[in-house]
Amino acid sequence: MQKQGTWGGALALLCCAAAGAHNVQHLSQVPIGILQRWTDKHAVHTIPHQSPAHMGAFLLDIGWQSVALSSLLAVQHFNNRDGRFVPAFSSPEMRACDKNWTLTGLVDTQSSSLVATRHIVRWFDEHASHPHVIVGPARSSEAGAVATVASAQNVPVISYWATAPELSSSPRFPNFMRTIPCDRGSAFAVCSFWATEMHFSAGAVVYAHDAYGDGFKSVLRHLCVEKFGMRIQTFEVDGFTEDAVASPIAALVAVGMNVVHVIATGLEVVCVIEAAVAQGALRRHPTSLWTLTDGISASDLGLLSIAAKDAIDGSVRIAAQGANDENPLWQRFVQEWSTFTPPPYSDRLPANWSTSESVFSDFDINASSIGRDIATFMYDAVAAAGFLACRAAPQGPLPTTFGANFYEARRNWSFDGLTGSVSFDENGDRVVASGTWSLSNVLLDAATNEFELVLKAVFDGGRWVWRAGKRDLVYNYRSTDEPVEQLQPPSP
């Protein structure tokens, strides 16, 4: 995410950017595969009252449809050299590049690493048409599995939402990249909020036992203890059935921890919150402070029971920030969203989602946490793939070293996109200095009975900057009382 004060250059480029055209006579079509997240295979068992809606899995909401459509828009804009939202698309260098994307794979991973792996194994079995670049998948456990298989074929992978620190290992995942910052940045932001802003000396972490939860938990505990001198207790949730969640929440109640960070995604978080309310871990008195990650959206929280909605009202969400309202490229994307027509390949999306036309005309992407903080990273992932393909092979057929050339091309290079200035470090991670993190109050609108995320602060350059000039939060149960970190002293 580009820093405040540097938008002038992007604005100047934006004023000159327009739909471009190739300066080449013959285009070279490059196969690309996009692993999307349309459904959650496990949600049927997690939320029994929800019926399967697509291929036997729980169909995710319209926010995720905006993510899917954003990826297809990025393919279209790259192929057309349309620089309205990524100005460098219409640069002379890009118009001289003969590469265009042809989408040979557009599939739903069902939020499952097994399903994602099956898809790419099938792609590689189709030797002539397999993707030479993969964008996605979303979840860290899927990304690790996909990157492992893809590396054997020397095919680069760019994820838009996989944040686990273990994915930074170049020896294990030699062709893996991501446009969203690694969880080290999110963990440092949480620890700084707890210790520096709230003056807590202890905190608890409830986390999913998967690549995302395990990795985030480990780095958060290390940073909070080593950098801020805090005491951290952790509680693992291995499976998200009612019985699996009950035991770690009971252990949390037993130690009296009242400041809790939940590391899980979507419907998993819903299960944790319901159990916490049922067992009294999420308290009205003394005031609790529960913080959530970008793994949960406002629409996910709409699945909570009435009692759980009351309890989570006033909690805090700390997330890697995708959209910045000061970014003129994002501003233009929002302004033109309602004018978009369905891009090529949108007919491959689930038929029982809304029509693509209605998503563009009726869905407010600027008001959606999924649209702002996931769809933006997806668009920029496809954009990055286009640039790197042109840097790796600007003219002619793809060389046998295309995958290695593609990954090497990330060095000493950046572009301006929907999430700001995008660049990659030696491990393929997004450069930390380009990242910002948002802190929002999760508030329930009494009139609509829907949650909204109200931005309160941004973590930038190692410190929290409050929009009001000072901390102005409410806490769980919409309490204005200061939270108490622990009900009883820790055991000796």
Buried (B, 14 or more C-beta within 10 A) or exposed (E): BBBBEEBEEBBEBBEEBEEBEBEBEEEBEBBBBBBBBBBBBBBBEBBEEBEEBBEEBBBBBBBBBBBBBBBBBBBBBBBBBBBBBBBBBBBEEBBEBBBBBBBBBBBBBBBBBEBBBBBBEEBBEEEEEBBBBBBBBBBBBBBBBBBBBBBEBBBBBBBBBBBBBBBBBBEEBBBBBBBBBBBBBBBBBBBBBBBEBBEBEBBBBBBBBBBBBBBBBBBBBBBBEEEBEBBBBBBBBEBBEEEBBBBBBEBBBEBBBBBBBBBBBBBBBBBBBBBBBBBEBBBBEBBBBBBBBBBBBBBBBBBBEEEBBBBBBBBBBBBBBBBBEBBBBBBBBBEEBEEBEBBBBBEBBBEEBBBBEEBBEEBEBBEBBBBBBBBBBBBBBBBBBBBBBBBBBBEEEBEEEBBBBBBEBBEEEBBBBBBBBBBBBEBBBBEEEBBBBBBBBBBBEEEEEBBBBEEBBBBBEEEBEBEEEEEEBBBBBBBEEEBBBBEEEEEE
